[in-house]
Amino acid sequence: MSGDAYDGVETVEKAVVTGAAGFIGSHLVEVLRRGGTDVVGIDRKASWATADIPASAGLGALRAINADLASADLSACLENAATVFHLAALPGVRPSWTQFPEYLHCNVLATQRLMDACVRAGVPRVVMASSSSVYGGAEGTMSEDDLPRPLSPYGVTKLAAERLALAYAARRDAALSVNALRFFTVYGPGQRPDMFIGRVIRATLENRPIEIYGDGTQIRDFVHVSDIVRALLLAAAAPGKGSGVVNIGTGRAASVNEVLVLTGELTGRTPDARYGPAHIGDVRATTADVGRARNRLGFTARTELRAGLATQIEWARHSLARTPPHETASSAGMAPTHRG
C-alpha cells in the first residue's frame, strides 16, 4: 500500500488491534506502525505467535499476543490504549448456517468481553468492523437509517456485535465512544482466498474454471482495503465523543460480470466462468450511502475498481510464484480465520 493514501490522517500513540493477523488487521497494523504508533496486536490465529518487536527506525513497537478474546485476560492488553480497533471476527455468510455456535463465540461473546474490558480500562475510543450484511437485501443505496434486516446468521451476529458495543458506550460509567463501521465488499492484496475477487483472480491466473453463484448480474459496492484502513484511522481521530454506525463503501456498485471483464482485461486471460445457483443468504445488491462517512469522518473512497483490481492481481502473481507446485490452494471453503 502506498503511504500517500494516508497522508494527513492522524495516528495515535498506542493502539490495540484485534484480528491483527487478518486481511484488514495486517494492513492496519503496518500503517499504524509506519506512523510511529505502538501497537498491541491480538489474534488467535495459530501463525500469530506471541512476540515483542521494539520500536526502530521510525516504526512503532509491536506486541503480538496470541489469544482468544472470549477467554483471555484483556486488562493488561488495554492499559493506556488510546484506541481499540476491533476487527476480530469469524467471517463468511455460507458457513454461518452450519457453524452458528462458533459465530456466536467469535463475533458476539468476544465482542461483549472486549467491550466490558474497555469500560473497566477507561479506553476512550473503540472503532469496530461491522458489515453491510446487517442490511440484508435492499433496493437502491443502503443508509444507516434503514432498518437492519440481516439474511444470514453471520449478519445477525455482526448486528448483535455492533449493538453490544454501542450499548457499552452508552453506559453512564463508560468513558468511551464507539464508531461501528459497516464495511461493504472489501478487496485488495491479502484478501481471503474464499472471497469472490480472490477466487476469480487466482483461477484466471491458473487457467482454471471459476464457479459463480448466480447469473453474475448481482452488484456489490467493492471498496479497496487501503480505503478501509484510511476510514479506520479517520474514525479513530474523529472529533467529539458521539457513538454510532457509519457505512464505509464507495457509493458505486459493479456487477460480478463487470469484475470478470476487468479481470480479463488486466490479466490478458478470459476468466472461465461457470454459473450456478445463488446461495442462501446472498443478497442481490449492495451499494453504500456514503453521506455520513463524508460528513462525520471526512472519508471518501479514493481507489477506483480497475486500479484496485490491478493491485490485487499483482499481489496474486507474486503469491502464486512463491507457492510450490504441490501446494495449490483450494478456491472453495473457508480460509484460515482472524479470530482474535
N, C-alpha and C positions, 0 to 999 in steps of 0.2 A: 504493500500500500504506500502511496506517495504521502510524504509528510505534508505536502501542500494542501491536502484535503482537510487538514486540521488546523491550519493557520488561523490565529485569532480565537481559538477555543481554549478557555481556561482549564487548567488541571488543578488537582488538589494535592496536599502534602502526603496524605495517606489514604488509600482506598482498599476496600475489601471487595474481591470479585468472586462470586460463587459460580460454579460451572466454568472455572478458569481454563480448563483443558479443552473445552468445546469449541465449536466453529466460531461463534461470535466472541466468546470469552478469550480465546487465544489472541485474536486481533486486538481486543480491548486492552489486555494486559500489555501487549507490545507497545501500543500507542501511549498508554499511561506511563510506562517506564521510560520511554523516549522523551516524555515531557518532564522527567525528573520526579515523578510520583513514586513513593514507596508502596508496594502492592503486597497484600496478603491474598494469595490465591487458594481457593478451596475447591476440591473436586474429589469425587470418589472413584474416578476412572483409574484402573489399575496402573496405567502408564504414568499417572501424575504422582511421582514419588515425592515424599516429604524431603525438603531441602531448603537451605538458606543461601541466597545469592546476594552478596553485598552490593551496594551502590558502587558504580565505577564509570568513569569516562562519560559523565552526563546522564547515565542510566540510573533510574531509581532502583532500589533494592527489591528483591522478590523473596517472599517467604511462602513456599509451596507446602500446602497441607493436604494430605490425603485423608479425607474424612467424609462421612455421611451426615448431612445437615440434620437428618431426622433423629440422630442419636448422639452426635458429637457434643462436647463441652465447648460452647461458642464464645464464652465470655472473654477469654484471653485473645481470641482472634479479632474481636471487635474493639479492643482497647484503643482509644484515641483515633478511631476511624472517622474521617470527615464525611465519607460517602461509602455506602454499601451498594454495589451493583449486583443485583440478584438475577443471575442468568441461568442458574442450575434448574434443570427440568428434564423429564423424560419426554422426548418429542415423538411425533408421529400419530396421525389420525387412525390409520387402519389397525395397528396393533392394540390401540386402546380399547377396542371392543372385546378383546380376549385376555388382556393383561391389566384389567382395571385396578386390582389391589396395588399393583406396583406403581401405577399412575397416581393413586391416592397418596402413597408413601412419598414419592419423589416430588410431586407437584403441590400437594396440599399440606400434608403433615410437615414436610421440610420447610415450607414457607411459614407455617404457623410458628414453628420453633425458632426460626431465624428472626421473625418479627418480634416475638416475645423477648428474645435476647437483645435485639436492637433497642427496645424500650428500656430495658434494665440497664443497658450500657450507655444510654443517653446519646445514641447516634443521631445526628441532626438531619440526615437525608438518606433515603433509600430510592434508588432507581431500579425498577424491576422490568423484566421482559414478560409482557403478556402477548397476546396473539389475536390476529384478525379472525381466528376460529371462533372467538366468543360471539361473533355476529351471526353465524350460520349463513344461510342464503339471503341475498338481498338484490333488489333491482336498483341500479344506479350506484352512486357512491355511498360508502358506509360512514356514518357520522357517529361521533362519541355520544351523541344524544339519542341514538337509536336504541331500542330495547334489545339487549342481547338475547339471541336465540341459538345457542350452540347446537350443532347437529351431530356431535360425536362426544364420547366420553372424554377424549382429550380436551376438546373445547370447554366442557363442563369443568374440568379440573383447573384450566387456566383462568376461567372466570372466577372460580372459588378462590384461587390464589390471589388474584388482584383485589377481590373484595375483602379477604382476610387482611391484606397489607393496609388497605385504606381504613379498615376498622381499627387496627392498632394505631394508625396515625391519628385517629380521632379521639383516642383516649385522653383524658384530662391530665394524666401523669406522663404523657409522651412528649418528648421534645422534637420529634422528627416530622418531616414531611415526606410524602411518597409520590413519585411520578411513575405511574404504571404505563409503559409504552407498548401499545398494541402494534407489534411488528406485522407487516404484511409479508409477502413471499420473499424471503432473504436468500440471496445467492452470492457467489463470488469465490475466490480462491479458498480452498479448505472446506468447502461445503460438504455436508454429509453425502456419502455416495448413494444413499437410497432416495435422495431428493430428485425431482424431475430433471432439472437442468444438469445436475451432475451425471445422472444416468444417460441423458441424451448425448452429452459431450463425450463421455467415456466410450459408449457404444459406437458412436460415429468414428472416433479416432481408431477404434479397434476393428472397424468394419463388421460390427455385429448388429443384429436386429434390436430394436428398442420397442418395448411394449408401451402403448399409450392407452391410458384409462379414459375411455370416452372417445368422442369423434374429433377432438382437437380444437373445437371452436370455443371451449371454455376459456375464460380470460382470468388473468391474475395481475395484480399490481406487484411487479418484480422490483425489489429495492436492493441495491448493492450493499455488501457488508461494510464498505467504507462509509457509506451514508448512515448506516445503523450505528456505527461506532461514534460518528460525529453527533448523532442525536442523543446518544447516551451521555456524552460529555456535556452537551448543551443543557440537558435535563439536570445534570449534577450542579451546573453553575447557574441555573435559572434563578432570578431574584424572587424574593418572597418565600413564605413558608406554607403556601397552599398546597393541597394534595389533589390528585385527580388522574384521569386517564387521557392519553394522547395517542392518536394514530401516527404511525411512522411508515410512510409509503411515498410514492412519487406523485400520486394523484392521477396517474395514467395507467392504463392496462394494456396488455398484449395477450394475444391468444397463444395457446400451446402450438398451434400450427405456425404462427409467426416466429416463435422461438426455433422451431425446426428449420425454417427457411434461413434465418440468420445464422444458425449453427452451420448449415451447409455452405453458406457464402464465406464464413470466416475460416472454415477448415478446408474448404475445397473438396469436400466429400458430401454426398447426399445422404442424410440420415435414412436408415431403413426402418421406417415407422410401421408398426403392426398394431392396428387399432382393435381395442376390445371394449368390454362393458365398463362403465364408470363404477367406482367403488362406493359402497355405502358410507355416507358421511362426507363425501367430497361435494363441494359446492360448485355451482356453475360459474360464478363471477365474484371477484373481489376487486374493489377499487377504493382507495382511501380518500376520504375528505380530509385534506391536509391543512385546512384553515387554522385549526387550533395549534398545530405544530408550528406553523409560521408565526402566529400571533403571540403564543405563550413562550416558545423556545427560540424563535428566530431561525427555525430549521426549514430548509428547502433542499430536497434531494438534488444532487449535482451530477450523478453518473447516469448517462443515457444507457439504454439496454444494450445497444450494439457495442459500445465501449466496455461496458461491464462484462459482457459475454467474452470479449477478447481477453480480458484479464483472467477469467476462469479457464478458458481454453489453453492459454499459455501455461498456467499452473498445472493443468491436467497433463499437458505434454511432458513437462518436467517430471511430474509424479509417475507417469507411466514409464518413462525412461529409467527410473530408479527401481521399478518393480521387476523382480526376477521372473522369468517366463513361467515358472511353476506356481506363482502367487497371483494369478489373475483374480481380481476382486469380483464378488458377485454383484450384479446390478439389482438384486432384489433383497428383500428382508431388511432388518434394522441394522444400522451402523452401530459401532460402539458408542454408547451414550455419554453425555457430560453431566452426570447426575451428581451434583455436589451434596 
